[in-house]
Amino acid sequence: MVNLIVDIKPIVTYSAYVEAPFDKAKEALEKEGYHVISSRENAQLRMQEGKDAFVSRNGNRTREAFIYNPKTGIFLTNNSPIMANAQEATNCHRNNKEFYLTDAQVEESLADCVELSDKAIPTNRFAENQITVYAFGNVAEQYGQFLKSAGIKEMPIWLANLEDKPFARQMWLLRLVVGSRSVLNGNYRYLNYDYGMRGVRQGGEATAKNLEASQTYTIQDIQTALKTKGLTGIESILIDSLRQ
């Protein structure tokens, strides 16, 4: 008798959204087993759910931060000092102050980063631009195609002005304005406001039955997905097969 071992099983990704000050929102998400979403995960969710979904029509905070360093410039980092000091950073904004950084925090944040400019990035160049590759990782090209298919030709980057001391601001990934723009925003200062934060976590095993029950795809959905993946030219073959 041959034993068949299923060693890789489908996993369901859950996402949750909360509107609260940064420290409270982060605490609420983590208490329920979610981690603050990254820009790459945010892009994946938008592509998965579509341009008209809530996650696409609304912006939210992500886990990256913008570092403003008067000595060297402005950077995007995965090592957000605000994430590591959520209450302190939020309290600074509650008191109408910037979250200024120590030399050690600057050094730690800039150990993994990309330098920024305020020049808009064409959506058909995401795979070639170091900023979008850093922000969106291995889905940069696909996300650029997704935005382009929504009529968005470029992604602006909004920055604050440098000051005499280094400070950080958390990333805000703006909503899709279909036919217009979507923005990497490093200019939001208001951690103390009830702005949206999104989290993700991995759920339990997904069976074919409950996946089928929860997902219904139209012909248009399939055509859009193939286009996003760059698999053009096989739509008619696949659709004819599905219709049989």
N, C-alpha and C positions, 0 to 999 in steps of 0.2 A: 504494500500500500504506500502511495506517495503522499507525504504530508505537505500541504500547501500552507505556507506561513505568510500572512499579510502583515508585512513589517512597516509599510508606509500607508497612513490613513489620511483622508482629507480632514483639514482643520477649518473650522469656521472662525472668521475674524469678526469680533464684535467692536463696535465703536459707540462711544457715548459723548454727549455734548452738555456742557454746563455753563451758565452765565453767572459769574461771580468774580470778585477780586482774585488776582493771580494766586496768592497763597491759599485762599480758601478753595478755589477751583482745583488746584493741584492736589490738595489734601483729599477733597471729595472723590476725585477720580482714582487716586492711589488706594484709598480705603476700599474701593470696590474692585480692585485688582487691575485697573487700567494704568497704562503709562501715557504721559503726554505725547501726543502724536508728533512725529517728525514730518518735515516737508515732503520727504519721499513717500511716506505712508499716506500723507494727505493727498498727494498727487495720485497715488494708486487708488484710493477710495473714490476720488472724483472720476477717474476713468472707469472704474467699476460701476459706479452708480449713474453716471451720465451728467451731461452739462446742466440739466434742469433739476437735478436732485438738490436736496437741502444743503448737503455738504459742498456743492458747487456754487449754489446761489448765495451762500453765506461764508464770510471769512471767519478765521479763528486764530488764536495764538498757537504757535508750534514750539518745539523744544529748543530750537536754535536761537542764538542771540547775535546782535550786532555789537561789535566792540569799537568804540570811538577812542582812538589813542592819538593825542596830538603829536607824538614823536614819530609815529610810523604810518598813520592813516586809519582807514575804516575797514573792518573785516567782518565776515560772517563766520561763526564758529559753531561746531557741534557741542563744544564744552561750555555751555552757558553758565556764567557765574550767578545769574538770576535763578536758574533751576536749583543750584546748590545752596542758595541763600534766599529762598522764596519769601519768607516773612520779613526779613531785613530789607530786601529790595522793595517789597510792596509798601512797607512802612515809610521808606524814603519818599515814595510817590504820594502816600497819604499826607506827608508833611510838605508836599510841593518841592521836593528836592530830587536831584538826580541820584542814581545809585552809582556812586563813584567807586573806583576799583583800586585795590592795593597793587603794588608792583608784582606781588606773587600771583594775584588773580589774573592780571594781564598776561603774565608769562604762561600760566596754565591754560588760559583761554586760547592764546595764539599758538599753542603747540599743534593745534589741528584747526586750520582755518583757510579761508580764501580771501584775497583782497577784493574790495568792492569799488565800483564806480557808479555814478548815477546815470550811465548810458543804458537806454532800453535795449533789451536783448530780443532779436527776431525769433519768433517761435520755430522757424525752420532751421535755427542754428543752435538749438539747445544742446545737441550732442557735441558741438564744437567749442562751446563757451565754458570756461573753467568755473564760472559762478553757478550756472545751471547744473553742470555736472556735479559740483559739490553739493548743491541744495537738494537735487532730486536723484542723485546716484544713478543706478542702472536703468531707471525709467525716464531719464531726462529726455531722450529723443522721443519716446512714446508720448510723454506728457506734452511736449512741444507740438506734436502732431494733433493731439487731442484739442489743445487750445486753438490751433490753426483751423481745425475742422469746425470750431465754434465761432469762427470769424475773427479770432484774435490774432493780430499780426505780430505783436511784440509785447514783451513784459517789462514795464518800467521798474526801476528800483528807487524807492523813496528813502532818503537819508536825512538825518538831523545834522546840524552844524557841529563841528568840533569845538571843544572847549579847552581851557588851560589844563584840565585834569582828565584822565581817562574815565569813561563811564560806559555802561552797557544798557541796551534796550532789547527787549524780547521781540522775536520775529512775529509778525502778523502776516498771514497769507491771505490776501484780499480775495473777495468773491469774484467769480467770473461775471464780467459785464459782457454778455454775449454780443459779438460783433464790434466790441470796443477794446477791452483790456482786462488784465489781471495783474496784480502787483506784488512784488516782494517788498514789504513795508518794514523798515527799521526806524520809523519816525514816531511810532506810538509810545508815548511816555506813561500812559495812565494805567499802571498795573492795579491801582486801587479801584478802578471802575468795573462794573459788572459786564465785562466784555466776554465773548465766548472763548472757551477752551475745549478742545476735543481730545479724547483719549482713545486708545485701542488696547485690546487684549485678545488672546487666543482662547477660543471656546473649546467645547468638547468635540468628539468625533461627529462627523456629518455623514449620515447614511444617504444612499441614493434616493430613498423615498422622501426624506425630509428636504433634501436639496431640490428635488423635483417639485415638491409642494410649495416651496418658498420662492422659486425662480421660474418666471415665464418670460420667454424671449420672443420678440417679434422678428420678422424678416429684416426690418430696418435696424434693429439692435444688432443682428448678426453682421449685416453689411458694415455698420459703423465700427464694430469690434474688429473686423478683418482689416478695415482701412487703418484703424489706430495701430494695429500690429504690423502694418506694412505688407499685409498679405492680399494685395489686390490681384485681380485676375482669376481668382478661384471662386468668387461669390456665386456665379451661375451654377457651377458644378455642385457646390455644397447645397445650395438652395434646391436645385432639382432633385438631389438625393433625399433631402428632408421631406419633400413633397410627395415622394413615392410611398 
